[in-house]
Amino acid sequence: MKGISINISIKWKIFIFLLGFCSALLVLLWLFQVVFLESFYKNIKIKEINSSAAAIIKNIENEDLPELIERIAVANDVCVEVVLENGMELFSSGILRDGIIQRMPPFEKAVLFKKTEEKGGELLEYYRHGDIYQDRVYEENKFIGRIPPPGIERQETIIYAKVITDNSGRSVMLLLNSVISPVNATVTTLRTQLYYVTGFMIIFSALLAFVIAKRVSQPIERINESAKMLASGNYETEFHGDGYKEISELSETLNYTAKELSKVEGLRQELIANISHDLRTPLTLIGGYAEAMRDFPDESNAENAQIIVDETRRLTTLVNDVLDISKLQAGVQSLQLSNYNLTESIKATIKRMNEMLRTDGYTIKFLYDCEIYITADETKISQAFYNLLINAVNYTGKDKSVVVRQTADSGKVKIEVIDSGEGISEEDLPYIWDRYYKLDKTHKRAVAGTGLGLSIVKSIIDLHDGEYGVSSEVKRGSVFWFVLKI
């Protein structure tokens, strides 16, 4: 059986968390101040006795030992005695109410001395007063009214005994006696205080949790509503998150996302329009000339057939470019690396382009100092260079000239394609490599192209871990370049 997932709003999560945190603090207060108070008190008393005994033993040979024992007895509310093996008292200090060792006869102390020796020379025992004073009998109906019980049976006394050797070489027993007073009154006082504290803390924590939860959840709820509007296609929506740094940063990120999504949507629509236009023109020509050749036998000639062939190639180029950019940016294209002469490959591409464009008056010059060999995918690098060349031819100036320059430096080769066209404005430069971006929507190309060339160049050079870029000034032309390792 699958678990049931319960979605709780952030407001209630914060409310429950803060309330639970305050409840945990209250539980700790009750445990430490009421439930375990007596245990803590008893442990503290035992530590005081142990530390007092240790101080006396360290100064056992000091001639001012009686003064030290008096101080310890008064400071820690204990009774201290030093007795011989036969139970006779050598020294006694401290008058302790309900103290046991002060009432012990010598023979009982002698028995305790022997018992301490049997326990390894150290003994710590507890006694209840009810066990010691068994002769006390309390009459239940002696008093009238609400009278507290005797309670003396609950009072405990601690006896610590240790056999030591004094400065004369005798074995003596150090006895310390302390009473653990009942903490009923203290517990009752603390319990009453905790009732008030608990009530106040529950009310205060509930109010505080509600205020904080509401303050935190409101901007998130507004962001959620704006996100729903964004999901419905409203890219003009704005996100507002105030009061907290993280929420403000989230709002800024979502505002940026909405702006980018709006831009992508616009470019997507533009791409569809561009490709539709590029497809419609050759299809119209192919259909028109094919119908003419079918309906009019005189039109069935080599010239019309060549137009159909050229437009078919143009369609093939368009489809291939769309497929190439999709594969490159999806990361499914692999490189077929080989070491080849880059300079000769560029020469061959320029030669083909010059022959194809000679009748239109275009000229392409190639400037280089030496032949360069690189290890790369020759087909893809040639495709990238070809796309830059087509771009330059399409946008060059009235002189119809394009210059290709090859330079080598520091183990790298740089290929620059220079045109004399209108140039690119500074605000358009960051977007020209986008797959959907088209600078001049009305430009008529000199050669076949799809407008995806620069995006293909970017993807190919990225695959080769190379660099690419453009420098341009309006009215002064553009220089597109890429750099590869030699």
N, C-alpha and C positions, 0 to 999 in steps of 0.2 A: 504494500500500500504506500503510495507516494505521500510525502510529508505535505502538510498544508502550509502554504506561505501566506503570512499575514502582513499586509502593507500598512505601516503606521506612518502618519505624517511626521515631518521633522519637529513640528510644534509639540506634539505629544511625546515624541522621543526625548526631547530636551526636558520636558516637564517631568517625565518618569525618571530620567537620569538624575536630575537635581533632587527630586523628592527621595529617591533611593539613596543618594549620597548623604543627605541629612539624616535619613533613617538609620543608616549604618553608623554615623557618628553618635547618634543617640543610643544605639545598642551598645557601642563601646563604652560610653559614659556609664550606662547602667551596670555593665559587667565589671568595670574597674572600680566604680565608686560604691557599689552596693554588694554585688555577688561575691567578688573576690577581695573585698576590703579586709576581711578578717585574716585571710591567708597572707596578704601583703604585710599586714601588721605583725603577724606571728614571725614571718621570715625576717622582718627588720629587727625584731627583738632578739632573734637568734644571732643575727650578724653582730648586734651590739654586744651580746655576751661573749661571742668568740673574739671580737676585737679587744674587749676589756681584758679577757684572760690572756691574750697574746701580749698585751702591754705589760701586765703584771709579771708574766714569766720572763720577759726580756729584762726587767729591772729587779729580779728576785734578789740579787746580791747588793742592790743599792741600799745604803743606810737610811735613805729617805723614802723607803718603800711605803711606810704607813701613810705618809702624805699623799702619795700617788693613789693608794687604795681609797682614801677618803674622797679624793677628787672624782674618781671613777664611780664610786657609789652614789655621790650626789648628782653627777652629770647624767648618768644612765638609769637612775632609779633602781639600783640593784643592791643586794646585800652580799658582802664579801667576807669570807672566813678562811683562815688557814688553820688546819687541825693536824694533830699527830696521828700516828697509826692506831693508837688506842682510843681515838675520838676526842682527846682533850684539845681544847681550843687554845691556839697560840695567839691569834689575832682576829678581831672581828670589827667590821665597819658597816655602817648603814642600817637604819631602822626601817624595815620594809613592812608595810601593812599586809597582814596575811602571809608573811614570809614563813617558810617551812623550816629552813635550816636553823633559824633562831630558836625554834621550839623543839628541835631534835635533841634527845638525850645523848650523852657521849657514846653509849653502846651502839645506837643506831648509826651514828657517824662512823664508828669503827667498822660496822657491817658495810656501810657505803664505801669506806676506804678499800676494804677487801674486794668488793664487787667491782670497783673501778680498776683495781689491779688485774682482775680476771678479764676485764674488757680491753686490756691493752694499755691501761694507764689513762684512759679518757672516757668520760661517760656523759651523755646528755639524755635527760628523762623529763617527761611531762607528767603532771599530776592534776587531777580535778579535785576541787575543794570538796565536792560531795563525797568523794572516796576517802578523803582524809578526815573530814569532820562528820563522821557518821553518827555521832551522838546528838547532833542538832536535830530537833524535831519541830516542825512548823505546824501550827494549828490553822486549818483552812478557814474557820469561821471566827477567828480571833478579832478581826477588824470589820468595820462596816463601810460599805461603799466600794468604789472601783479601786482596788488595791493591786499594785503590780506584784507578780509572783516573786519569791525570794531570789531566784536566779543565781544564787551563789554556786550552785552545782555546775554552772556553765563556766565559771571562772577557772582558768588554768594557771599553773605555776611551772616555771622551768628551773631545773637544777642542772648546773654544769659542774662536773668534777674532773680534776686532773691531778695525777700524782706527779710531783716534781721533787727535786733535791734542792734544799736551801743552802745558804752559804756555809753552814757548818757540816754539810754532808749528810744530813738527815733526810729521810723520805717523808715528805709532808703532802697533804692534800689541799689543793686550792678549790674552794667551793664558791660558786656564784649562784644567786637565787634571784629570779625576776618573775613578776606577776604579769600575765597577759590579761589585761582588764577587758571585760565585755565591751563590744563596740556597738551595742544596741542603740544607744542614744545617738551616736554619730550616724549610724546607718539610717535611723529614722529621720534625722535632720536632712541628710543627703537625699533620701527618697522623696521627702516633701518638696525639696528644692527641684529635684529632677522632674516631678510631676508638672510643676510650672514651666520649667525649661522645655520639657517635651511638648507641652501644648503650644507654647510660643514658637518653638522651632518648626513644628508641623505647619502652623498657620503661616509663619513668615516664609518658610521654604516653598510652600505652595504658591503664595503670592509672587515671590521672587521668580520661581520657575515659570509661572504663567507669563510674567512680564518679559523675561529674557526670551522665552520660546516665541512669544508673539513678535518681539523685536527682531529676532533672527529670521523667523519664517516669512515675515511680510515681504522683504525684498526677494527672497527665493520664490515666493508665490508669484510675484510680479514677473520675475524672469521666466518662470514656467509658462505663464500666459503669453508672454512675448514669443517664447520658443514654439508654442503651438501655432501662433500666427505665422512664424517663419516657416514651419513645416507645411503650412497650407499654401505656401508660395508667395507670401507677402514679404518681399525682400526689403521693403522700406521700413519695416518695424525696427524699433530701437529698444535696447535693453538698458534698464536703469537699476543699479544696485548701490545703495548708499549705506554708510554706517560701519561696514567692515571691509578690511583690505582685500580679503579673499573673494568676497562677493563683488567688489568693485572690479577686481582683475577678471573675474568670470564675465562680468558685463562687458568689459572692454574686448575680451576675446570673442564673445558672441557677436558683438557689433562688427568686429573685423570679419568674422565668419559670414555674417549676413551680407556685408559689402562684397566679399569675394564670391559668394554664391550668386549674388546679383550680377557680378561681372561675368562669371562663367556661364550663367544662363543667357546673358546677352550675346556672348561669343558663340555659344552653341547655336543660337538662332541664326547668327550671322554666318556660321559655318554651313548650316543647312541651306541658307540662301545662296552662298557662294558656290557650293557644290552643285546645287540644283541648276544654277545659271551655267556652270561649266559643263554640266551634263546635257542641258537642253540644247546648247548651240551645236555641238557635234552631232547629236542625235537628229536635230532638225535638218542639218546639212545632209547627213547620211540618208535619212528618209526621203528628203526632197530629190536628191540626185538619183537615188535608187528608183523612185517612182517615175522620174523623167526618162531614165534608161529603159524602164519597163514599158511605158506608154508611147515613147517616141523612139523608134529604132535608130534615127539619126543621132540621138544623144548618147547612144551606147558607144562611147569612144574611150581611149586611154586616159584623156585628161580628166573626164568625170570619174572614171574608176580610181585614178590617183587621189582625187579629192576624198572619195569614200575611204580609201586606204589610210590617208593622212589623218582623217577625223577618227577613224577606228584606233589608230595609234595614240591619238590624243586621249581618247577614252581609256585606253589601256594604261597610259601614263597616270591619269587621274586616279584610277582604281588602285594601281600599284602604290602610289604615294599614300593614299589613305590606309592601305594595308600595312605599308612599311612603318608609318608613324604609330599605328596601333600596336604593332609587334614590338617596336623599339621601346615604346613607353610602357608596355606591359612586361618587358624584361624577358621575353621568350626568344629573342634573337641571340644567337651565339656567334662568337668571332672565329673566323678562319685565319689564324695568324700565319704570316710568312714574311721573309725578309725580301724586300723588293726595292727597285730604284724609283723613289718618289718623284724625282725630277723628270724622268722619262715618262712616267704615268701622267703627270700634269701636262707635259708637252703634247702627248697623244690626245688628251681631252681638248686642249686648246686648238689643236690642228683640226679636229672634227668640227668644233664649233665655228672656227673661221670659215671652213668650207661651206657649212650650212647657212651662215649669215652673210656670205660675200655679196650676194645679190641685194641685200638690204643695206649695205654700206657700213656694217659694223666691223670693227677691228679689235683684236685682242692681242696685247703684247705681253711677253713673259720675260722678266728680268731675274737673273740668278748668277751666282758666282761660281758654284761648283755643284756637282751631282751629289745628291743625298740619298742614302739608303736608310730605311726604317723597317721595324718589325711591326706589322699591323695587318688588318684585314683590307687588302687592296681594293676589293669591290666596294666596300662600304666607304672607305676614305675617298675613292673616286666619285662615289655618289654624293658625298658631302661637298667635295670641291665643285662638282658639276652643278649642284643646287645653288652654291654661292655665285657661280659664273652666270647662271640663268638669271638670278636675282639682280646682278650687276647690269646685265644686258637689258633687262626689262626697265630698269630705272636710271640708266645712264643719261647724260645730257645730249644736246644737239650734235655734239661732235661724234657721237656714237662710238666712243673709244672706251676700252676697259684695259686696265693694267693689272697684271698678276706679278707679285714680287715674292721671291723666296730668299730668306736670310737664315743663317745658322749661327747659334751662339750658345755657349755653356751646355753643350750636349743636347740642345733642342733646336728644332727647325720651325720657323714661322712662315705661314703662307698668308699673304695679304691679297685681297681682291678689291681693286680701287675703281670706283666709278666717278663720273663728273655730273651726277644728277642734282636734284633739288635738295638732297640731304634729308635728315630726320630731326625733328624737333626734340629737345631734351626730355620733354614729358612723355614722348612716345618710345624713347630708347629702351626702358625697362620691359616693354611688352612685346617687342618685335619677335622674340623667340617663342612666344606662346603659340600653341598649336592652332588656336582659333583666330589669332590676331592678324588683321590685314590692314596695312597702313593706308593704301589708296584703293578705295572700293570701286572706283570708276576707271582705273588704269587698264589700258589695253596692252597685252603682253606682246613682245616681239617674237617670242618663241613659246612653245607649249609649256604650261606650268599650272600648278594647282593652288599656290599660295601657302602650301605646307612645307616648302623647301627649308626655311630657316629652322623650323622646329625639328625637321629630320636631321639637319646639321648638328644641332644641339645634342640630340640623343646619340648620334654616332660618335661625336667627340667625347661625350661623357662615358660611353662604353670603353673608349681607349684611354681613359684617365687623362685626357688632354685639357687644354684651355681654349676658350673661344671668346670673342667679343666684337665690338664695333665702336668706331669713333666717327662722328659725323657732325657737320655744321650745315645749317640751312643755307641753301644757295651755293654750297661749296662741295657737295658730294659726300660720299661715305666710303669708309675703309672697313670691310669685314675681314676678320682674320681668325686663324686657329693655330694652335701650337701643339706639336707632338714631340715625344722623346726620340732622339736619333738612335 
